[in-house]
Amino acid sequence: MFSDPNKNIEQLSLKLGSQVADFGSGSGHYSIAIARAVGDKGKVYAVDIQNELLTKLKKEARSLGFSNIEIIWGDVEKMGGSRIRDGFVDSVVVSNLLFQAKDRDSLANEAARILKQGGQLLVVDWTDSFEGLGPHTDQVFNEDSAKALFESKGFVYDRKISAGAHHYGVVFRKG
């Protein structure tokens, strides 16, 4: 794995008891890391459109003893698609999703909708295409494009994180 979810989530400095949405959770590498960080009183809302990956995540979470991960079948590229209520979560994680998203504007709007005022958004994505690993060259959604997208939706750039050799990591705040 090129980017370590545990190290990336550590840099987000989540508080115990936080409510965090993991957009495009896939098989759950970030969801598991978030579940550890927020503890038993916190909650992870793992949202993905692929049921088979959510099923895999549910089994993995159960086998590791995590009961603080809620599986949500949803489409984060639609307003209301995460099925999380307005202004509810403390943080949103969008990892390795922008390069494959068809409607990035709606995804950014959905993140803004569910995030509390002052809440944080972590974006991690590929910096380039690497010999067949990661996205095709024309799919890469670079850091400057991510900044422009989220700032256009009212997010405020906070800081960069070290997200691995082939990824960038940016933290925004909901302004």
PyMOL CGO cylinders between C-alpha atoms (Angstrom):
from pymol import cmd
from pymol.cgo import CYLINDER

trace = [
    CYLINDER, 0.00, 0.00, 0.00, 1.44, 3.38, -1.03, 0.3, 1, 1, 1, 1, 1, 1,
    CYLINDER, 1.44, 3.38, -1.03, -0.43, 5.45, 1.52, 0.3, 1, 1, 1, 1, 1, 1,
    CYLINDER, -0.43, 5.45, 1.52, -0.84, 4.32, 5.14, 0.3, 1, 1, 1, 1, 1, 1,
    CYLINDER, -0.84, 4.32, 5.14, -4.36, 5.04, 6.46, 0.3, 1, 1, 1, 1, 1, 1,
    CYLINDER, -4.36, 5.04, 6.46, -3.22, 4.72, 10.09, 0.3, 1, 1, 1, 1, 1, 1,
    CYLINDER, -3.22, 4.72, 10.09, -0.47, 7.34, 9.66, 0.3, 1, 1, 1, 1, 1, 1,
    CYLINDER, -0.47, 7.34, 9.66, -2.79, 9.64, 7.71, 0.3, 1, 1, 1, 1, 1, 1,
    CYLINDER, -2.79, 9.64, 7.71, -5.55, 9.41, 10.32, 0.3, 1, 1, 1, 1, 1, 1,
    CYLINDER, -5.55, 9.41, 10.32, -3.02, 10.02, 13.13, 0.3, 1, 1, 1, 1, 1, 1,
    CYLINDER, -3.02, 10.02, 13.13, -2.15, 13.33, 11.45, 0.3, 1, 1, 1, 1, 1, 1,
    CYLINDER, -2.15, 13.33, 11.45, -5.84, 14.32, 11.44, 0.3, 1, 1, 1, 1, 1, 1,
    CYLINDER, -5.84, 14.32, 11.44, -5.78, 14.33, 15.29, 0.3, 1, 1, 1, 1, 1, 1,
    CYLINDER, -5.78, 14.33, 15.29, -9.31, 13.02, 15.73, 0.3, 1, 1, 1, 1, 1, 1,
    CYLINDER, -9.31, 13.02, 15.73, -10.76, 13.29, 19.22, 0.3, 1, 1, 1, 1, 1, 1,
    CYLINDER, -10.76, 13.29, 19.22, -12.17, 10.33, 21.13, 0.3, 1, 1, 1, 1, 1, 1,
    CYLINDER, -12.17, 10.33, 21.13, -15.92, 10.27, 20.65, 0.3, 1, 1, 1, 1, 1, 1,
    CYLINDER, -15.92, 10.27, 20.65, -15.85, 12.00, 17.25, 0.3, 1, 1, 1, 1, 1, 1,
    CYLINDER, -15.85, 12.00, 17.25, -18.37, 11.28, 14.50, 0.3, 1, 1, 1, 1, 1, 1,
    CYLINDER, -18.37, 11.28, 14.50, -16.55, 10.72, 11.18, 0.3, 1, 1, 1, 1, 1, 1,
    CYLINDER, -16.55, 10.72, 11.18, -17.79, 9.93, 7.67, 0.3, 1, 1, 1, 1, 1, 1,
    CYLINDER, -17.79, 9.93, 7.67, -15.56, 7.86, 5.41, 0.3, 1, 1, 1, 1, 1, 1,
    CYLINDER, -15.56, 7.86, 5.41, -16.66, 8.67, 1.84, 0.3, 1, 1, 1, 1, 1, 1,
    CYLINDER, -16.66, 8.67, 1.84, -15.96, 5.85, -0.60, 0.3, 1, 1, 1, 1, 1, 1,
    CYLINDER, -15.96, 5.85, -0.60, -14.93, 3.59, 2.27, 0.3, 1, 1, 1, 1, 1, 1,
    CYLINDER, -14.93, 3.59, 2.27, -14.31, 0.61, -0.01, 0.3, 1, 1, 1, 1, 1, 1,
    CYLINDER, -14.31, 0.61, -0.01, -13.07, -2.39, 1.94, 0.3, 1, 1, 1, 1, 1, 1,
    CYLINDER, -13.07, -2.39, 1.94, -12.45, -0.16, 4.93, 0.3, 1, 1, 1, 1, 1, 1,
    CYLINDER, -12.45, -0.16, 4.93, -8.76, 0.58, 5.48, 0.3, 1, 1, 1, 1, 1, 1,
    CYLINDER, -8.76, 0.58, 5.48, -9.59, 4.14, 6.55, 0.3, 1, 1, 1, 1, 1, 1,
    CYLINDER, -9.59, 4.14, 6.55, -12.76, 3.15, 8.41, 0.3, 1, 1, 1, 1, 1, 1,
    CYLINDER, -12.76, 3.15, 8.41, -10.76, 0.75, 10.61, 0.3, 1, 1, 1, 1, 1, 1,
    CYLINDER, -10.76, 0.75, 10.61, -8.07, 3.39, 11.28, 0.3, 1, 1, 1, 1, 1, 1,
    CYLINDER, -8.07, 3.39, 11.28, -10.76, 5.97, 12.13, 0.3, 1, 1, 1, 1, 1, 1,
    CYLINDER, -10.76, 5.97, 12.13, -12.60, 3.49, 14.39, 0.3, 1, 1, 1, 1, 1, 1,
    CYLINDER, -12.60, 3.49, 14.39, -9.39, 3.03, 16.41, 0.3, 1, 1, 1, 1, 1, 1,
    CYLINDER, -9.39, 3.03, 16.41, -8.83, 6.80, 16.63, 0.3, 1, 1, 1, 1, 1, 1,
    CYLINDER, -8.83, 6.80, 16.63, -12.35, 7.77, 17.79, 0.3, 1, 1, 1, 1, 1, 1,
    CYLINDER, -12.35, 7.77, 17.79, -12.73, 4.92, 20.28, 0.3, 1, 1, 1, 1, 1, 1,
    CYLINDER, -12.73, 4.92, 20.28, -15.84, 3.14, 21.50, 0.3, 1, 1, 1, 1, 1, 1,
    CYLINDER, -15.84, 3.14, 21.50, -17.79, 6.35, 22.07, 0.3, 1, 1, 1, 1, 1, 1,
    CYLINDER, -17.79, 6.35, 22.07, -17.05, 7.61, 18.56, 0.3, 1, 1, 1, 1, 1, 1,
    CYLINDER, -17.05, 7.61, 18.56, -18.67, 6.50, 15.32, 0.3, 1, 1, 1, 1, 1, 1,
    CYLINDER, -18.67, 6.50, 15.32, -17.52, 5.90, 11.76, 0.3, 1, 1, 1, 1, 1, 1,
    CYLINDER, -17.52, 5.90, 11.76, -20.05, 6.17, 8.96, 0.3, 1, 1, 1, 1, 1, 1,
    CYLINDER, -20.05, 6.17, 8.96, -18.55, 4.06, 6.17, 0.3, 1, 1, 1, 1, 1, 1,
    CYLINDER, -18.55, 4.06, 6.17, -20.31, 5.12, 2.96, 0.3, 1, 1, 1, 1, 1, 1,
    CYLINDER, -20.31, 5.12, 2.96, -19.83, 3.35, -0.36, 0.3, 1, 1, 1, 1, 1, 1,
    CYLINDER, -19.83, 3.35, -0.36, -21.86, 2.52, -3.44, 0.3, 1, 1, 1, 1, 1, 1,
    CYLINDER, -21.86, 2.52, -3.44, -20.39, -0.99, -3.76, 0.3, 1, 1, 1, 1, 1, 1,
    CYLINDER, -20.39, -0.99, -3.76, -22.30, -3.42, -1.58, 0.3, 1, 1, 1, 1, 1, 1,
    CYLINDER, -22.30, -3.42, -1.58, -19.72, -6.20, -1.86, 0.3, 1, 1, 1, 1, 1, 1,
    CYLINDER, -19.72, -6.20, -1.86, -17.01, -3.94, -0.39, 0.3, 1, 1, 1, 1, 1, 1,
    CYLINDER, -17.01, -3.94, -0.39, -19.31, -2.88, 2.44, 0.3, 1, 1, 1, 1, 1, 1,
    CYLINDER, -19.31, -2.88, 2.44, -20.03, -6.54, 3.21, 0.3, 1, 1, 1, 1, 1, 1,
    CYLINDER, -20.03, -6.54, 3.21, -16.29, -7.20, 3.36, 0.3, 1, 1, 1, 1, 1, 1,
    CYLINDER, -16.29, -7.20, 3.36, -15.81, -4.21, 5.67, 0.3, 1, 1, 1, 1, 1, 1,
    CYLINDER, -15.81, -4.21, 5.67, -18.63, -5.33, 7.97, 0.3, 1, 1, 1, 1, 1, 1,
    CYLINDER, -18.63, -5.33, 7.97, -17.02, -8.78, 8.34, 0.3, 1, 1, 1, 1, 1, 1,
    CYLINDER, -17.02, -8.78, 8.34, -13.56, -7.29, 8.90, 0.3, 1, 1, 1, 1, 1, 1,
    CYLINDER, -13.56, -7.29, 8.90, -14.85, -4.84, 11.53, 0.3, 1, 1, 1, 1, 1, 1,
    CYLINDER, -14.85, -4.84, 11.53, -16.66, -7.63, 13.34, 0.3, 1, 1, 1, 1, 1, 1,
    CYLINDER, -16.66, -7.63, 13.34, -13.58, -9.89, 13.30, 0.3, 1, 1, 1, 1, 1, 1,
    CYLINDER, -13.58, -9.89, 13.30, -11.44, -7.07, 14.75, 0.3, 1, 1, 1, 1, 1, 1,
    CYLINDER, -11.44, -7.07, 14.75, -14.04, -6.32, 17.44, 0.3, 1, 1, 1, 1, 1, 1,
    CYLINDER, -14.04, -6.32, 17.44, -15.15, -2.90, 16.21, 0.3, 1, 1, 1, 1, 1, 1,
    CYLINDER, -15.15, -2.90, 16.21, -18.76, -2.05, 16.94, 0.3, 1, 1, 1, 1, 1, 1,
    CYLINDER, -18.76, -2.05, 16.94, -18.41, 1.67, 16.15, 0.3, 1, 1, 1, 1, 1, 1,
    CYLINDER, -18.41, 1.67, 16.15, -18.55, 1.38, 12.36, 0.3, 1, 1, 1, 1, 1, 1,
    CYLINDER, -18.55, 1.38, 12.36, -21.92, 1.94, 10.70, 0.3, 1, 1, 1, 1, 1, 1,
    CYLINDER, -21.92, 1.94, 10.70, -22.16, 0.62, 7.15, 0.3, 1, 1, 1, 1, 1, 1,
    CYLINDER, -22.16, 0.62, 7.15, -24.10, 2.87, 4.77, 0.3, 1, 1, 1, 1, 1, 1,
    CYLINDER, -24.10, 2.87, 4.77, -24.88, 1.97, 1.19, 0.3, 1, 1, 1, 1, 1, 1,
    CYLINDER, -24.88, 1.97, 1.19, -25.03, 5.33, -0.51, 0.3, 1, 1, 1, 1, 1, 1,
    CYLINDER, -25.03, 5.33, -0.51, -23.83, 7.54, -3.34, 0.3, 1, 1, 1, 1, 1, 1,
    CYLINDER, -23.83, 7.54, -3.34, -21.70, 10.44, -2.09, 0.3, 1, 1, 1, 1, 1, 1,
    CYLINDER, -21.70, 10.44, -2.09, -21.89, 12.05, -5.54, 0.3, 1, 1, 1, 1, 1, 1,
    CYLINDER, -21.89, 12.05, -5.54, -25.55, 12.97, -4.91, 0.3, 1, 1, 1, 1, 1, 1,
    CYLINDER, -25.55, 12.97, -4.91, -26.98, 15.52, -2.48, 0.3, 1, 1, 1, 1, 1, 1,
    CYLINDER, -26.98, 15.52, -2.48, -28.28, 13.49, 0.45, 0.3, 1, 1, 1, 1, 1, 1,
    CYLINDER, -28.28, 13.49, 0.45, -26.59, 10.39, -0.96, 0.3, 1, 1, 1, 1, 1, 1,
    CYLINDER, -26.59, 10.39, -0.96, -24.53, 9.68, 2.17, 0.3, 1, 1, 1, 1, 1, 1,
    CYLINDER, -24.53, 9.68, 2.17, -27.80, 9.33, 4.11, 0.3, 1, 1, 1, 1, 1, 1,
    CYLINDER, -27.80, 9.33, 4.11, -26.23, 11.29, 6.99, 0.3, 1, 1, 1, 1, 1, 1,
    CYLINDER, -26.23, 11.29, 6.99, -28.10, 14.27, 8.38, 0.3, 1, 1, 1, 1, 1, 1,
    CYLINDER, -28.10, 14.27, 8.38, -27.05, 17.89, 7.89, 0.3, 1, 1, 1, 1, 1, 1,
    CYLINDER, -27.05, 17.89, 7.89, -24.25, 19.25, 10.08, 0.3, 1, 1, 1, 1, 1, 1,
    CYLINDER, -24.25, 19.25, 10.08, -23.85, 15.97, 11.95, 0.3, 1, 1, 1, 1, 1, 1,
    CYLINDER, -23.85, 15.97, 11.95, -20.23, 14.79, 11.63, 0.3, 1, 1, 1, 1, 1, 1,
    CYLINDER, -20.23, 14.79, 11.63, -17.04, 16.27, 13.05, 0.3, 1, 1, 1, 1, 1, 1,
    CYLINDER, -17.04, 16.27, 13.05, -14.88, 15.11, 10.14, 0.3, 1, 1, 1, 1, 1, 1,
    CYLINDER, -14.88, 15.11, 10.14, -15.13, 13.70, 6.64, 0.3, 1, 1, 1, 1, 1, 1,
    CYLINDER, -15.13, 13.70, 6.64, -12.43, 11.59, 4.97, 0.3, 1, 1, 1, 1, 1, 1,
    CYLINDER, -12.43, 11.59, 4.97, -12.24, 11.44, 1.18, 0.3, 1, 1, 1, 1, 1, 1,
    CYLINDER, -12.24, 11.44, 1.18, -9.41, 9.09, 0.24, 0.3, 1, 1, 1, 1, 1, 1,
    CYLINDER, -9.41, 9.09, 0.24, -8.53, 7.83, -3.24, 0.3, 1, 1, 1, 1, 1, 1,
    CYLINDER, -8.53, 7.83, -3.24, -11.95, 8.88, -4.46, 0.3, 1, 1, 1, 1, 1, 1,
    CYLINDER, -11.95, 8.88, -4.46, -11.55, 12.15, -6.35, 0.3, 1, 1, 1, 1, 1, 1,
    CYLINDER, -11.55, 12.15, -6.35, -9.63, 10.56, -9.23, 0.3, 1, 1, 1, 1, 1, 1,
    CYLINDER, -9.63, 10.56, -9.23, -12.56, 8.26, -9.95, 0.3, 1, 1, 1, 1, 1, 1,
    CYLINDER, -12.56, 8.26, -9.95, -15.48, 10.55, -9.07, 0.3, 1, 1, 1, 1, 1, 1,
    CYLINDER, -15.48, 10.55, -9.07, -17.67, 11.64, -11.97, 0.3, 1, 1, 1, 1, 1, 1,
    CYLINDER, -17.67, 11.64, -11.97, -19.41, 14.46, -10.08, 0.3, 1, 1, 1, 1, 1, 1,
    CYLINDER, -19.41, 14.46, -10.08, -16.80, 16.02, -7.80, 0.3, 1, 1, 1, 1, 1, 1,
    CYLINDER, -16.80, 16.02, -7.80, -18.93, 19.16, -7.24, 0.3, 1, 1, 1, 1, 1, 1,
    CYLINDER, -18.93, 19.16, -7.24, -21.76, 17.10, -5.76, 0.3, 1, 1, 1, 1, 1, 1,
    CYLINDER, -21.76, 17.10, -5.76, -19.30, 15.09, -3.67, 0.3, 1, 1, 1, 1, 1, 1,
    CYLINDER, -19.30, 15.09, -3.67, -17.84, 18.32, -2.22, 0.3, 1, 1, 1, 1, 1, 1,
    CYLINDER, -17.84, 18.32, -2.22, -21.35, 19.68, -1.60, 0.3, 1, 1, 1, 1, 1, 1,
    CYLINDER, -21.35, 19.68, -1.60, -22.35, 16.47, 0.19, 0.3, 1, 1, 1, 1, 1, 1,
    CYLINDER, -22.35, 16.47, 0.19, -19.26, 16.69, 2.43, 0.3, 1, 1, 1, 1, 1, 1,
    CYLINDER, -19.26, 16.69, 2.43, -20.11, 20.31, 3.25, 0.3, 1, 1, 1, 1, 1, 1,
    CYLINDER, -20.11, 20.31, 3.25, -23.75, 19.40, 3.96, 0.3, 1, 1, 1, 1, 1, 1,
    CYLINDER, -23.75, 19.40, 3.96, -23.02, 16.75, 6.60, 0.3, 1, 1, 1, 1, 1, 1,
    CYLINDER, -23.02, 16.75, 6.60, -20.03, 18.46, 8.25, 0.3, 1, 1, 1, 1, 1, 1,
    CYLINDER, -20.03, 18.46, 8.25, -20.44, 20.58, 11.38, 0.3, 1, 1, 1, 1, 1, 1,
    CYLINDER, -20.44, 20.58, 11.38, -19.33, 24.22, 11.20, 0.3, 1, 1, 1, 1, 1, 1,
    CYLINDER, -19.33, 24.22, 11.20, -15.57, 24.24, 11.83, 0.3, 1, 1, 1, 1, 1, 1,
    CYLINDER, -15.57, 24.24, 11.83, -15.36, 20.50, 11.13, 0.3, 1, 1, 1, 1, 1, 1,
    CYLINDER, -15.36, 20.50, 11.13, -12.45, 19.08, 9.21, 0.3, 1, 1, 1, 1, 1, 1,
    CYLINDER, -12.45, 19.08, 9.21, -12.18, 17.40, 5.84, 0.3, 1, 1, 1, 1, 1, 1,
    CYLINDER, -12.18, 17.40, 5.84, -9.22, 15.19, 4.94, 0.3, 1, 1, 1, 1, 1, 1,
    CYLINDER, -9.22, 15.19, 4.94, -8.55, 14.69, 1.24, 0.3, 1, 1, 1, 1, 1, 1,
    CYLINDER, -8.55, 14.69, 1.24, -5.99, 12.07, 0.19, 0.3, 1, 1, 1, 1, 1, 1,
    CYLINDER, -5.99, 12.07, 0.19, -5.46, 11.22, -3.46, 0.3, 1, 1, 1, 1, 1, 1,
    CYLINDER, -5.46, 11.22, -3.46, -2.85, 10.22, -6.03, 0.3, 1, 1, 1, 1, 1, 1,
    CYLINDER, -2.85, 10.22, -6.03, -0.18, 12.69, -7.14, 0.3, 1, 1, 1, 1, 1, 1,
    CYLINDER, -0.18, 12.69, -7.14, 0.40, 10.92, -10.45, 0.3, 1, 1, 1, 1, 1, 1,
    CYLINDER, 0.40, 10.92, -10.45, -0.01, 7.69, -12.39, 0.3, 1, 1, 1, 1, 1, 1,
    CYLINDER, -0.01, 7.69, -12.39, 2.70, 5.14, -11.60, 0.3, 1, 1, 1, 1, 1, 1,
    CYLINDER, 2.70, 5.14, -11.60, 3.32, 2.41, -14.21, 0.3, 1, 1, 1, 1, 1, 1,
    CYLINDER, 3.32, 2.41, -14.21, -0.16, 0.96, -14.03, 0.3, 1, 1, 1, 1, 1, 1,
    CYLINDER, -0.16, 0.96, -14.03, -0.60, 1.53, -10.29, 0.3, 1, 1, 1, 1, 1, 1,
    CYLINDER, -0.60, 1.53, -10.29, -3.21, 4.05, -9.28, 0.3, 1, 1, 1, 1, 1, 1,
    CYLINDER, -3.21, 4.05, -9.28, -5.27, 6.05, -11.73, 0.3, 1, 1, 1, 1, 1, 1,
    CYLINDER, -5.27, 6.05, -11.73, -4.64, 6.53, -15.42, 0.3, 1, 1, 1, 1, 1, 1,
    CYLINDER, -4.64, 6.53, -15.42, -2.77, 9.77, -16.13, 0.3, 1, 1, 1, 1, 1, 1,
    CYLINDER, -2.77, 9.77, -16.13, -5.89, 11.55, -17.37, 0.3, 1, 1, 1, 1, 1, 1,
    CYLINDER, -5.89, 11.55, -17.37, -7.80, 10.62, -14.19, 0.3, 1, 1, 1, 1, 1, 1,
    CYLINDER, -7.80, 10.62, -14.19, -5.37, 12.15, -11.69, 0.3, 1, 1, 1, 1, 1, 1,
    CYLINDER, -5.37, 12.15, -11.69, -7.03, 14.97, -9.74, 0.3, 1, 1, 1, 1, 1, 1,
    CYLINDER, -7.03, 14.97, -9.74, -4.09, 16.91, -8.37, 0.3, 1, 1, 1, 1, 1, 1,
    CYLINDER, -4.09, 16.91, -8.37, -3.72, 18.83, -5.12, 0.3, 1, 1, 1, 1, 1, 1,
    CYLINDER, -3.72, 18.83, -5.12, -4.26, 22.26, -6.69, 0.3, 1, 1, 1, 1, 1, 1,
    CYLINDER, -4.26, 22.26, -6.69, -7.49, 21.04, -8.30, 0.3, 1, 1, 1, 1, 1, 1,
    CYLINDER, -7.49, 21.04, -8.30, -8.64, 19.60, -4.95, 0.3, 1, 1, 1, 1, 1, 1,
    CYLINDER, -8.64, 19.60, -4.95, -7.90, 22.93, -3.22, 0.3, 1, 1, 1, 1, 1, 1,
    CYLINDER, -7.90, 22.93, -3.22, -9.81, 24.86, -5.87, 0.3, 1, 1, 1, 1, 1, 1,
    CYLINDER, -9.81, 24.86, -5.87, -12.78, 22.47, -5.69, 0.3, 1, 1, 1, 1, 1, 1,
    CYLINDER, -12.78, 22.47, -5.69, -13.20, 22.50, -1.91, 0.3, 1, 1, 1, 1, 1, 1,
    CYLINDER, -13.20, 22.50, -1.91, -12.43, 26.19, -1.48, 0.3, 1, 1, 1, 1, 1, 1,
    CYLINDER, -12.43, 26.19, -1.48, -15.16, 26.93, -4.05, 0.3, 1, 1, 1, 1, 1, 1,
    CYLINDER, -15.16, 26.93, -4.05, -17.58, 25.13, -1.70, 0.3, 1, 1, 1, 1, 1, 1,
    CYLINDER, -17.58, 25.13, -1.70, -16.65, 27.27, 1.31, 0.3, 1, 1, 1, 1, 1, 1,
    CYLINDER, -16.65, 27.27, 1.31, -13.92, 25.09, 2.80, 0.3, 1, 1, 1, 1, 1, 1,
    CYLINDER, -13.92, 25.09, 2.80, -10.82, 26.80, 4.16, 0.3, 1, 1, 1, 1, 1, 1,
    CYLINDER, -10.82, 26.80, 4.16, -7.38, 25.28, 3.57, 0.3, 1, 1, 1, 1, 1, 1,
    CYLINDER, -7.38, 25.28, 3.57, -5.86, 24.27, 6.91, 0.3, 1, 1, 1, 1, 1, 1,
    CYLINDER, -5.86, 24.27, 6.91, -2.72, 22.21, 6.31, 0.3, 1, 1, 1, 1, 1, 1,
    CYLINDER, -2.72, 22.21, 6.31, -0.95, 19.50, 4.36, 0.3, 1, 1, 1, 1, 1, 1,
    CYLINDER, -0.95, 19.50, 4.36, -0.20, 16.09, 5.79, 0.3, 1, 1, 1, 1, 1, 1,
    CYLINDER, -0.20, 16.09, 5.79, 2.43, 13.62, 4.69, 0.3, 1, 1, 1, 1, 1, 1,
    CYLINDER, 2.43, 13.62, 4.69, 0.31, 11.01, 2.88, 0.3, 1, 1, 1, 1, 1, 1,
    CYLINDER, 0.31, 11.01, 2.88, 2.99, 8.80, 1.32, 0.3, 1, 1, 1, 1, 1, 1,
    CYLINDER, 2.99, 8.80, 1.32, 5.30, 8.84, -1.68, 0.3, 1, 1, 1, 1, 1, 1,
    CYLINDER, 5.30, 8.84, -1.68, 2.57, 8.81, -4.33, 0.3, 1, 1, 1, 1, 1, 1,
    CYLINDER, 2.57, 8.81, -4.33, -0.25, 10.66, -2.57, 0.3, 1, 1, 1, 1, 1, 1,
    CYLINDER, -0.25, 10.66, -2.57, -1.02, 14.14, -1.33, 0.3, 1, 1, 1, 1, 1, 1,
    CYLINDER, -1.02, 14.14, -1.33, -2.98, 14.88, 1.82, 0.3, 1, 1, 1, 1, 1, 1,
    CYLINDER, -2.98, 14.88, 1.82, -4.80, 18.14, 2.53, 0.3, 1, 1, 1, 1, 1, 1,
    CYLINDER, -4.80, 18.14, 2.53, -6.93, 19.12, 5.52, 0.3, 1, 1, 1, 1, 1, 1,
    CYLINDER, -6.93, 19.12, 5.52, -9.66, 21.72, 5.13, 0.3, 1, 1, 1, 1, 1, 1,
    CYLINDER, -9.66, 21.72, 5.13, -12.04, 23.28, 7.67, 0.3, 1, 1, 1, 1, 1, 1,
    CYLINDER, -12.04, 23.28, 7.67, -15.66, 24.01, 7.01, 0.3, 1, 1, 1, 1, 1, 1,
    CYLINDER, -15.66, 24.01, 7.01, -15.78, 27.81, 7.08, 0.3, 1, 1, 1, 1, 1, 1,
]
cmd.load_cgo(trace, "trace")
